[in-house]
């Protein structure tokens, strides 16, 4: 049987695992580390480091070391998220035709290339371990990743010759790893707070099926935000002491973030932590931070996680008392205040057993085996997932009609009728969005294509059926059909990153047909 890797391509760290005969092996590097930093460093001599070696040189090479690239993949340069990330990173983030690229020295690298380098590193580790080549993988992504981000992840795999058999949502993989189910059905919540993202999913697991009831989250909430809070506090302390703001210097800024992360992790074990800031202040300087202050500072973030948990329960039509298990995923769930908040909210202690850093990779490997040979896999299950965001079509007047609602089970296909907005209009511009806003502006553009020319008629007489289909990877395809002539066009949203909207005449947009 061909080996299929389970890969958790994380914001901060990645895991690669293989499941054979129900036994999962997490693949380590030559130092024995099973968790591999998602870091890539471009050295002046042209060589490239990936993983722990790249991460170790971050302080010396902030401008050449890429970390947290997953925060940028599939995003538009003009987005709030990219602006925030620019503040925090030592490397240069540049505009690439509306998308994002990284400029290191004289070279420009796409985000797919960075992910591809990490995937190649993980695949090479696996090949060394197995002793022969590996060509197939299941890769996990946050449930809240939109179509652009999923496509970019898939392309990264293809760039290194990995056929991505399935893109699986991280919480779904986590649930898979726990092997819930059996005779009795269980409802579980997966609470995933990592470095860059927060995801929550409510799942029902029974004999033979794993069904995602609802999912929610925030693609920009995680441990990096906590580091930023501590780093700011430290910078203010240095400024008060020396009269100079260390954040003006990019190397010092990164150094502060690294110290902040170290302090944050220590505060998960200890009540207070003393830091030596001399190298940043330029004079001898020590300061300490304590857990109580840290917990008070991150409370708004924890509260936001709980609000999103309640929303996911409501949308899955599940009462908190019906939850049989809570699975914690992601390094930030080690923070005692997060664990306490989760325990209080779900009225039960989270499940322990599999390390929160490994649980997604383990689940991805188990899922991969299930996919390849359902008859031999330990947990022979059908996976029923949902789409995390509504899919919409822009119509005249700046509106955005939902065609597939968020939390719809996938794969799915839905059609709606549209018409022309003016007399003798012979084409329509179909702009496809993901998001929850009825106005075009509040959603993420996935792509657009022009359908036509079709026979001219009076306004409202042409009937165009638009069908949105989402496959089991969460990837989107759109078909438009002129009902009078039968003429049809398929616009795959397989466009990668959506470009700036082509300057379409506003009147080329379709009009919704009143239902
Ligand atoms: P992940 O994206 O799941 O790899 O999680 C990485 C995040 O977890 C980073 O922000 C880490 O700083 C954070 N993290 C890892 N270990 C701890 C810890 N012991 N306490 C608090 N945060 C941690």
Boltz pocket constraint, residues with backbone or C-beta under 6 A from the ligand:
constraints:
  - pocket:
      binder: B
      contacts: [[A, 10], [A, 11], [A, 12], [A, 13], [A, 193], [A, 194], [A, 195], [A, 196], [A, 222], [A, 223], [A, 224], [A, 261], [A, 264], [A, 265], [A, 266], [A, 268], [A, 329], [A, 330], [A, 331], [A, 332], [A, 333], [A, 334], [A, 335], [A, 356], [A, 357]]
      max_distance: 6.0
